[in-house]
């Protein structure tokens, strides 16, 4: 593509250079009869105006002048006229045969070129028209050829469908050609050449565009334009002397035009071949559709019929023959109306079909050969064969006799059922009204229970009290349809109410949270605590008992307040305050009971949070005691043993001289004790900062344990994993990790192992865990409580696993766990 672009650009540049050279050499080659005009133009700077249009013959040739032409010119002219007349006749024949305008347009293009050539050669004025009209014939022939070429291009390339914008450009060009035809007396060769260049460029652009769009016949149409370009190139090469023989411009033009029209005819032939291939493909598809239709017609379980408009039955499939009991020979003497029990039904069917050309599920009673009456549903359409001038009806006829009989029985049963239903209508309506009242009450109760459930879920596992209470305050506000809610706790020491949370978050609600109100300034608080019962205040703006709660009333813009004590074991530990900006707020007995239920849950949540804080403090103290006990029972005892042994061996060394073997033995024992103490200490440090499984996974946690404890005390520890372990449920990962940790602790503390191996295998829904050490082992009857075996069995049972422990003294211990986890969510 790039080479072609460069070639066209170079050719255009060569034509430009050639034109400049020709103008420069014009003085030497100008005929003598133009010399006076040239001299006058050089001297007086006047414009030369020729007596004839530029590019048209300055004189009209005669038969004598044609006879004097050289053989090459005669050969070119003969070739041009022969090819043009043959192609014109060929395309005219195709137009008459195929009735396609594109062949007529090409014929008109050829005739336009031939007419222009006849006029320029003088043959036309010799045999066809007068010499005075010859100049006009040349112009009109060229304009006629260009107009026909534009029609041929738009039709052949199908520009109206493939490139509408280019088609509009051709319409504009055609208007310009028509305008040129009207102004022939005023046109010259320059104007005709400009129109021809514009049309050629537009044809090239259009053919290139359509060819790029994939229209195959365009290839020859596009290739045809290489002929004029090659002719122009040969002419340029001949003019500059690059060819060993001279070339005539007229001959090159004739050959180029003949080849151009020949290529256009070949493009039309290629178009016919393409249409023939498409037609063959369409015929194959039509044949396939016909076979499918025949198969459907033959094998259908419903009757399919084809008739004329007058009712003659043209065809009926086997299902229809079996349904009515006729043979094909018998059907030849029947009409479709003969199959209807009532003629009026057929007339109505025919009238409906004629009006709408379609009828669906038309129900009619029909008669078989044995005079059996059946009920049928008919779906039919109107068909028409324009080639043969035939039309009629085709459709499907379905026997629904049994279906209608069943429907009639169902209708009888339905009527009987309606009578039974009608007999109990009054009672059912009364029951329905009662049920609706019950459902309304139940719905209201369900809404309350749903809100309570939401509140219960919020406060059931409260560890961070304030955010949970804020969410509860929002739910309570929506539950009781009030404007604001506050939750506070009673400080028994100061006899004051401290606001924990409030909802909604008003502009200065932050100042309300954390505020305390004493019972001395707000007697209503003491009244609620003393009465240990809910209290409703309908006039909050004027009630003197609320004088100490003015800030709360202003924040909530309260007009009514409802106080609910929060009780734990009969003791008021806090107050729930409901505020409404409406004066018509009512607290029914049901709402009061519901508020007490919410208050009880809130009190429990606040108490649980307080107990949780106490439990945390107790757990911290218990953990400190456990660490102190562990240090005393393990590390301290080992260090004390090291001190005693070191002191005793020091005294022995002072009294007697010890040889090296004894010293080595003593130092070895000290090193063993120190190693044990170091292992115990590392174990306790690791337990203080055990990993988070949901962050690093089971295999990561075990690897971290081996790196932090076993490998630092000199134990060769290996971990082998097969399969994806990170998608196990978190509960399973936790229990497996603690089982592995307990096995490693026993190997370190009791078995004094020097090597331990862990293997975790997960395949399909099966998990296999093996922890094997080379320690001292143990006998089953020597199992102590401190080895944690009971905890290991309990953890395995919790996740549904089977745990076995095999140990032989002096041969090590093997812990083996097997489980299937089909019942667990392996996606975690």
N, C-alpha and C positions, 0 to 999 in steps of 0.2 A: 504493500500500500504506500509506503514511504517512497519507494523507487518510482512508482507511477506518478506521485505528486511532484517529485523532483523532475521527472521527464516532462510533464506538462508545463511546469514552471520554466524549464530551460527552453522548451519549444516556443512558449510565449515570448520569452526574452529574445530568441533568435529572430522571430517574426518582427519584433520591434526594431532590432538592429538592421534587418533587411530593408524595412520601410525607410529608415533614415538614409541608408546607402543609396536606395533608389531615388530618393528626393535629391540627394547630393549630385547624382549623376544625370539628373533630368535634362540639363542643358545640352549635354553631348548627344543624347538619344532622342531629343524632341524632333518630331517631324518638321519639315520645312514650312508647312502651311501654318504652324503655330509660332514660327520665328518672329513675325511682326508683333504678335501679342506678347511674346516673351521679352522682346526688346523694349516694348512700351512699358512692361511691368518693371523692368530693371531701371529704366530711366525715370519714369513718372510715378512709380510706386502705385500702380493701379491694380485692381483685382481682375483676374482673368475669369470670364464667364464663357463656358463652352456652349455651343449651340445645341448640345444634347445632354441628356442626363449622364452623370458620371457612372461608369461601369456598364453602360449599355452600348451597343455597337454604334460607332460614329457614322457608319454607312450601312445600308441594307444590302446583304449579299444577294447574288443572283445565282441561277443554276449554273451559269458559265463559271462564276468564281468558285462554286462548290466543286465543279469538275476539275479545277486546277489545284485542288488540295493535294497534299502529299499523301502517300498510302497510310502512314500512321494516323493522320487526322481522319481519313475515311474509315479506317479500322475502328478508331475510338467512337466516331459518330454511329457507325453501324452497330457496334457492340452496345452503345447506349440505347439506341432505338429498339434494337432487338430484345435486350433484357427488359427494358421498361414495358414494351408492349406485351411480352410473354407474362411478366409478373402482373400487369394490369388485368389481362384476361384471366389469369389464374385466380387472383383475388376476387374479381367480379363473379367468377363461377362459384367460388366458396361462399360469397355473400348471398347469391341466389339460392344456394343449396342449404346453407346453415341459418340464414336470416340473422346474422350477427353484424351490427353496424361497423365493427372495427375493420372488417374486410373492405367495406365500402369506403371508409375513411382512407385506408391505405391506397385503394384504387384512385381516389381523388388526388392524393398526394402525387402519385405517379403521373396522372394526367396533367397536373399543374407543372411538374418538372418538364414533361414532354412538350407542353404548350409553350413554355418559356424557351426551350431549345429550338422548337420550330420557328418561333418568331426571330430569335437571334441568328439562325442559319438562313433565313429567308424563304424557307420552304412553305411557311404558313402563308405569307403574302403572295407566294407564287400560286398556291392551289386552294387556299381556304379563305383568306380575307384580303381586303384591299391594303395596299402599302401604307396608306395614311393611318390605319389603325394598328400598325405593327408595334409602334412604341408603347401604346396603351396595352396591347395584348401582352407584351413582355411584363409590364408592371402588374397587370391583373393576374397573370399566370403565377408570378412569384407570390403575390399576396394570397391567391387561392391555395397554392401549395402549402404556404405557412399556416393558413387557417385550418386546412385539412390535417396538417401534421399535428397541430395542437389538439384537435379532436381525437386523432388517432392515439396520441400519447396519453391523454386523460382516460380514454376508454381502455386502452391496452394495459396501462399500469393500475387501473381501478383507483384513481386518485381520490374520487369522491368518498371511497370507503377507507383507503389506506393512508391518505395524506390530505385531509380536507383543506388545510391552509395552502398547500401547493396547488390544489384544484382551484381555489379562489384566485391564486396568482395567474393561472392559465385563463380564467374567465376575464381578468383584466386585460391580459395580452390579446385575447380574441376581440375584445372591444376596441383595442388599439389598432388591430389589423383591419377591422371593419371601418374604423375612422380613416385609416390610410386609404382604403378602397374608395371611400367617398371623396377623398382629396387627391385622387390620382393625378389630376392635372398640375397640382402644386408640389408633388413629391418628386424626389430625386433619388439617385442611387445611394447617397449617404443615409437618408432616412430608411430606405429599404434594408440597407446593410445593418443599421442599428437595430431594426426590428428583428432581423434574422439572427444577429448575435444574441440579443436578449432571449429569443425563443430557444436557440441552441443551448445557451447556458441554463435556462430553466428546465429544458428537457434532460440535460445531463444531471442536474441536481436531483430532479425527480426520480430518474432511473436509478441513480446512486442510492437515494433514500429508500426506495422500494426494494432494491436488491439487498440492502443491508437489513431490511425487515424480513427477508427470507422468501421473497416471491421468486421462484426459480426461473420462469420464462424471461425475467429481466436481464439475465446474464448475456444472452445474444443481443438484446436490444442495447445494452450498455456497451458490448464489444463492438457494435456497428460504428460507434463514434471514433474508434481507433483508425478506421479507414480514411476519413478526411484528415486526421492528424498525420497519418503516414504520408498521404499525398502532399500535404503542406511541407513536411520535412524533406521529401524527395525534391520538391520544387526549390526549396532553399538550398539544398546541397547542389542542385544543378546550376542555380544562379551563381553560386560562389565557385563553381568549377570543380567540385569534389567528385562529380560523376563523370565517366568517360564519354557520356553522350548527353545532348541537350534534351530537356523535357518541356513539352508545351503545357502551359497553364490550363488551357481549355481542355486538353485531353485528360490531364490529371483530374480536373473537375468532373468530367463526364464519367470517368471510371469510378471516382469516389462516390458520385451520386448513385450509379448503378449498383455498386457494392453495398451502399447504405440501404437502399431499398431491398436488395437481396437479403441482407441480414435481418431487416424488419420482417420480411416474409418468413425467414427461418424461425424468427422469434415467435411469430404467430403459429407456425407448425409445432414448435415446442410447446406452445400453450395448448394446442389441440391434443398433443400427446398427454400432457398433464391432465387435461380435462377427461381424456379417455381413461387414464388410470384411476382418476377419482370416480368416474362413472362405474368402472369395473368394481372398485371397492364398494361403492354404494349398492351395486347390483348384488354383490356377495352378501352384504348386510341385509338387503331386502330378502334374498333367498333364505338366509338364516332366520329372519323374522317370520317369513312365510312358513318355514318348517316348524318353528315354535308355535305359530298360530294353529297349524294343522294338528300338531300334537295336543295342544290345549283343546281344540275343537273335538278331536277324536276321543281323548281320555277323560274329558270332564265328566263329573258325576251328575252335573245339572244339564238340563236340556238346553242346547244352543241352536237357534234358528236363524235363517236368512230368508227374507221374503222381498217381493216387489211391493211397490206402493199400492197396487191393487189387491195384494194379499196372496199372490201365487207363492207357494213354498218352494224356494230355490234349493235349500239344503237344510237338513236336520241331522244332528249327530246321533250316535248309537243310544245315548242316554234318553234322548227325546223319542226315538223309535220304540225303545223298551217301555217308556212311560205311557205313550198313547196306544201302543200295540199295533201300529201300522207298519207296512213295508214301504220301501221307497217307491215301488210301482204304484201302490195305492195312494201315496202322498201326491203323486203327479196329477191326480184328479181332484185334489182338495185345495181349499184355501185356508188361510189362517183363521178367518171368521168361522169356518166350519168346526173348529176345535173349541170355540167359546159356547158355553151353555146358553147364554143370553146374548143376542146380537147387539143389544144396547151397550153391553160392556165393551165389545170390540169397537163399536163406533166411538165410545168415550176414550178408549185407549188410543185409537187412531187420531182423534181430534187433539188430544193432549200432546201426542208425539209430533204432529204436524206443526203445532204452535211453538213448542219449546225445543224441538229436535232432540229431546231427551226425556225419558220417563224412568223413574226409579221406584221399585217395590209397588208396582201397580197390581192390586189384588183383584183376581177374577176367578170365577167358577168355570171349569173347563170339562169337556166330555171326552172320554176315551173311546176306542173302537168298541169295547164291550158295554158302552153307555154308562160307565162308571163316572160319577161326578167327583172331581177333585178340586181342591183349592190351590191356586198357584200365585206366586209373586213374580211379576215380569219386570225386568230392567232392560230397556231397549234404547237404541240410538238410531239416528237417521244416517244412511250411507248413500253415496252418490258416485257414479263412475262417469266422468265427463267425456272420456274418449268414446265410450260405447253408448252414451246417452241413457244410462240406466240409473235408477235410484230405488230405494226401498228401506226396509227396517231390518235390523239385526239386534239380537239380544239374548238374554239368559232367562230361562223359565225354571223356577224352582218349586217343587211340590211341597207344600206346607200343610197338607191335609191332616196328618197326624199331629203336627204342631198346633193347628187350630183346635183340633179335638181336645188336646191336652189343655190348651188355654181355656176352652169352654168348661172343662171339669174344674180347672183352677178357679175360674170365675164363680162357679157354683159353690165351691168350698169357701171362697172369699165372702160371698154374700151371706153364707151361713155363719161365718165367723163374725161378720159385721153385726149380724143380729145378736150374737152372743155378747159382743162388745157393747152394743147399744143398751143391752139389758143392764149392764153394770156401769153405765156412763156416769150417773149421778154419784154413785159411791166412789168411783175412781176420781172424779173431780174433787170430791171432798178429801179423799186421801192425798191427792196431788197438792191441794192447797196446804194441807197440814205438812206434807213433806217439804214443800217450798219454804214454809216457815222454819221447819227444822233445819233445812239446808242453809238458809240464810244465817240462822244462829250458829250452825256448825261452821259455815264459811268464816263468820266473824271470829269464832273460836280458833279455827285453824290459822287465821291470820295472826291472832294473838300468840298462839303456840309457836308459830313460825318465828315471830319476832323474839319470843322467849328463847327459842332454840338458838337463834342467832346470837342472842346475848349470852346464853349458856356456853356456846362454843367459843365466844370471845373470851370469857372469863374462866373457862374450865382449866386451862393450862397457863394461867397468868404467871409470868416471871417478871415482866416489865409492866408495872401496875398502871402508870399514868396513861400511856398510849391506849391500853385496853379500855380503861375507864372513859377516855375521850370517845372511842368508838361506841361504847355502850350508851353514853349520853346522847349521841346522835340517833341511835336506834330507838331509845326511849322517847325522844322528842317526836319522832315520826309515829311511834306506836300510840301514844296518847294524844296526838294531834295538838300539841301545845307549841308555843313559840320558842321556849328556851328551857334548858335543863342544867342543873348544877348538882354536883356530888361532893359532899364534904365528910370529914371524919371528926369525931368528938375527941378532944384532948381532955382526958379526965382530970389531969393535974390542974390545968388552967380554966377548966369549965368553959371551953370555947369551941366553936365550930370552924375548922380550917377547910377552905374550899380547895378541893383537889383538881377538878376539871369543870369546865362549863361549855355548853353548846347552845347556839352557834357562836363562832368566833367574831364577836362584834368588834368595832374599831378599838375599844379599850377593854376588851375581854381579857387581854393578857394581864391587866392590872388586877382583875378579879381572882384569877388563879393564884393561890397562895395566900389570899387574904384571910384573916381570922375575925370572927364575930363572937363576942362574949355573951353569955346568957344574961349578964347583968344589964347590958345595953339592949338586948333583944329578948324580952321575956317569952316571946313565942317559942324560942329554942328550948328554954327550960320547960315550958309546958309540954312540948312534944316529947322531951326526954322523960319527964315525970309520968305523963299519961301512957307512954310506950304504945302510941296508936297514931294513925294518920290524922292530920288536921288540915281542913280546908279554910282558906281565908278569902272571901269573895270580894272584899274592898281593901286591897293592899295599899292603895294610895292614902287612906285615912285611918287605918287601924293603928292605934298607938302601940300595940304590942310589937310592931315591926319598926319602931323608931331607930333601932340600931342596925337595920338592914337597908337603910336608905340608898347606900351605894349599889347594892345588888338590885334594888327596885329600879333605880335610874338606868343601870346597865341593861336590864332586861325590858325596860319600859312596861313593867308588870302592872296589870290591873287585878289579876287573881293569882294566888299562890297556893300550892298544895304541898304539904310537908309529909314525907314518909320516913319513919324511923328505920334505920338499918340495925337489925338485932342479931346478936350472936349469943346463943344460950340465954335468951331473955334479957340481955344487957344491950342497951343502945350504944352502938359504936360509931354511928354516922347518921347523916340525914340526906335523903334524896329530895330535891326541891324542883317542882314543876311550875313553870311560869307561863301565863297566857296574857296576851295583849287584848283579848276580848273580854268584855264584861259578862258575857253569857256562858262562861265556862262552867260545865256541870261535871261533878264527879259522882257517877252512879255507884251502886254497891258493887257491881261487877268490876268497874274500873278501879275502885278502891282495893278490891281483893287482888286484882291483877298487879296493882302498884305494890302491894305488900309482898307478892311473890317476887317481883323484880327486886324489891328492897332486900329480901332475904338472900337472893342470889348475889347481889352486890356486897352485902355484908360478909357472906361466905368468901367471896373473891378477895375482899380487902383483908380478911382474917388469914386466908391462905397465903396471900402475899407476905403478910407479917410473919406467919409461921415459916414460910420459905426462907425469908431472910434469917430467921433464927436457925433454921436447919442448915443454911449455908455456914453460919458462924460455928454451929456445932460440928459440922463436917470438917471445917478447917481445923478446929481444935482436935477432933478425933484423928485427922490425918497427921497432925503434929505429934500426937501421942503414939500413933503407929510407927512413924519414922523414928521417934525416940526409942521405941521398943525394938524396932529392927536394928537400929544402931547398937543398942545395948546387947541384943541377943547374938548378933553376928559380928559386925565390924569391931565393936568394943571388946568382945571376948577374944577375937583373933588378935587384936592389938595387945590385949593384956597377956595373952599367951606368948606373943613375941617378946614382950618386956620381961616376963618371968624367965623364959628360956635364955634370953640374952644375958640377964643378970646371973642365972645359975652357971651358965657356961663361962661367964667372965670370972666368977669366983673359982671355978674349977681350973681355969687357965692360970690364975695366980698361984694356986697350990701345987699344981703339977704341970709339967710341960706336955703339951698336946702335939701329936704329930699332924702332918698335913691331911691325912685321910680322915682323921677325926674332925679336924676343922672344916674340911669340905663337907662332911656329913651334916655338921651343925649349921653351916651357912645354907646348905640345901634345904634343911627343914625350915630355917627362917624365911628363905625365899618362897617356899610353898605356902607358908602361912601368910606372907605378905601378898602373894598372888591371889589367895582366897579373899583376903580383906579388900584388895583392889577390885576383884570381881563383884563382891557384894556391894561395894560403894558405887561402881558403875551401874549395876542393876538398879539400885535405888534412884540414882540420878536419872536413868532412862525412864523409870516409871513416873517420875515427876513431870516429865515432858514427853509423854507418849504421843505418837503421831496422830494426825486426823485422817481417818480412812477416806472420807469423801473428798479429800484434797489430793492425796498421793496414791490411793488405791491399796489393795491387799498386798500385792507383791512388793510395792514400794515400801509399805510399812514394815514388812518382814525383813526386807533388805536393809532398811534403816536400823532395825533392831540388831541384826547381825553385825553391822558395821560399828554401832555404838557400844555394844557390850562384848559379844563373843570374840570378835577379831581383835579387840583391844586387850583382851586378857590372854591372847595366845591360842585360842581355840580355832582350829581350821573349820570354817563354816561355809557351806555351799548351798545355794538355792537354785532349783531347777523348776521352771514353769512351762507348761504346754497348754495352749489355748488362751482365749481371751477371758481373763478373770475380772476385769474392771466392770463388766456389765452384770455381775452378780448383785442380788439385792443387798442393801447396806447392812441389814440384820445378819445375813449369812456371812458377809465379810467380817463383821465385828466378832461374831462367835468363833469363826475360824481363826482369826488373829489371836484371840485370847487363849484358844486351845494350843496354838503353836507357842505362844509366849509361856504358858504354864509348862509345856514340855521342855522348852529351852531352860526355864528356871530350874527344873528338876535336874537336867543334865549338868547345869553349872553348879548348883548348890549341893546336891546329894550324890550324883554319879561321878563328879569330878572328871568329866569327859574332856578329851583333847581334840575331838573331831565330831562334828554333827552335820547331818545332811538332811535337807528338806526338799521334798518333791511334791509339786502341785500340778495335777493333770485335769483338764476340763475337756471332755469330748461329748458332743451332742448334749444330752441332758444328764450326764454323769460326771461326778466330781470325785477325785481320789487324792487324799492327803497322806503323806508318809513323813514322819520325823524319826530319824534313826541316829543314835549316838553310840560311841564306843566306850561308854563309862562302865562303872562297876556293876551296874544292873542291880536287881533286887528280887527277893522271893516274895510271892503274893502274901504270905503270912507276916512279912516284915513291913508291910505298907503302913506308913505313919500318916496322921491327919495333915501334917504340914506339907505333904507332897502335892496336894491339890488335885488328886485323881478324881475325887467325887465331883469337884467343880467341872472338870473336863467332861465327865459323863453327862452331867446336867446340861452343859452347853450344847453338846452333841444332840441330846434328846430334844432340846428346844427347837432346833432347825430340822429335825427329822432325819438325823444322820446316824449311822452305825459306827461306834468307836470300839476298837480292840487294842489292848496294850499287851505286848509280849516282851518279857524280860527274863534274862538268865544271868545269874551272878557271874561277874568277871567277863561277860560277853556283850554287854550293852543292852539298850532298851529300844523297842520299835513301836511307835504309836501309829496306828493305821485308822483312817476315817474314810468312810464311803457314804455317798448320798446321791440321790437324784433330786433334781429341783424343777420338775415339771409343774409343781404347784406354785412355784415362785414366779414373780414377774422378772424375767431375766433382763429386762430393759432397765431395771433399777428404779 
